[in-house]
């Protein structure tokens, strides 16, 4: 059951591979060299930092600290959603829309999983709460970002069509209906594909991690199933919520298309 | 019968506009970019504006915007289509406007992508009229049409006015056409809209 501890040398050997990739990208003029190196350095620093934070957090089970870290994770995820939009809403909406939808579904579903399904005691036991929330947020983030990006860019491109539909007497919901449906679909498809391919094509990361650390594979699989279901539901619900609120905000109270609200 | 009453409507950098159209056709002309389309879009409550528009005793800002746009039928300069098949954009599959606009009944089964600009424009007019709007705002409805189709469109609209007693604003650059259509002409110049003699 013991994990083989990785030495600095072991990690350096893996880092050499990334360096080799960066070097070849440079020779091929892919324009990715700097991004690869910066992203790799970020991985090391961010993960080391969160490792230390988790270590401290696990040492004292405190609702306050768990909440603080959760909020921080949410805010960073919200920023990431915003950064992935080509045309985002201006002002507080640009940040608030994605963050709010992730908050509603990720937090609610994580708390539900902790209290009702896993039944940890206390329910905010950081060893369960933080990784669960992290996986939820990481995936919902992708879903919300994809859905919102699809919504805003399509609305921008299809302005004439949306307005033509309004002119012919359709309400805003119908006028943008095809676009909202496509956006939600785009946001949900990655998770549905992941569920369909799980175990056959890819061994999901969390399960692999548990197995590497010596957990019985069947136990690891059960947790993975739980996570996949939670993530799929969370991603779907937040993509729907974000798309619906976003679509509504593209129109004003007189149901006029207000694309100038996108920056 | 319907009266379109535009009261202190202010949009973009135009001076406030007021005029009344009593079940008649008026033409609106003016240089490109002078705000003709913006004015029509404001009357249809499609863009933010000040002032108000009345259709008989119904005030635009007081009625549901969806109903308002159903009453005030705006025809934009360029038509937009969102389904593949022409007929899917129509509420009724049977009406007279297609024939009057030189379009066969099968045109409802056409693919939008295969229609010419002129066909799309005539189909857009038929699509608007079959919804039976109580007023018409036509933004250069014949700009993309050949001479024969221009005449067809003019007669269809005039028949529609005669049948339903609706007010019509027709944006046109063509002085000959304006003379054919009406004696009442408005012109936008230097951000101001004035009634001029035809």
Interface residues (C-beta under 8 A of the other chain):
Chain A: X158 X160 X161 X163 X164 X165 X166 X167 X168 X169 X170 X171 X178 X252 X254 X255 X256 X257
Chain B: X44 X45 X46 X47 X48 X61 X65 X66 X67 X69 X70 X73 X74 X76 X78 X79 X80 X81 X82 X127 X128 X131
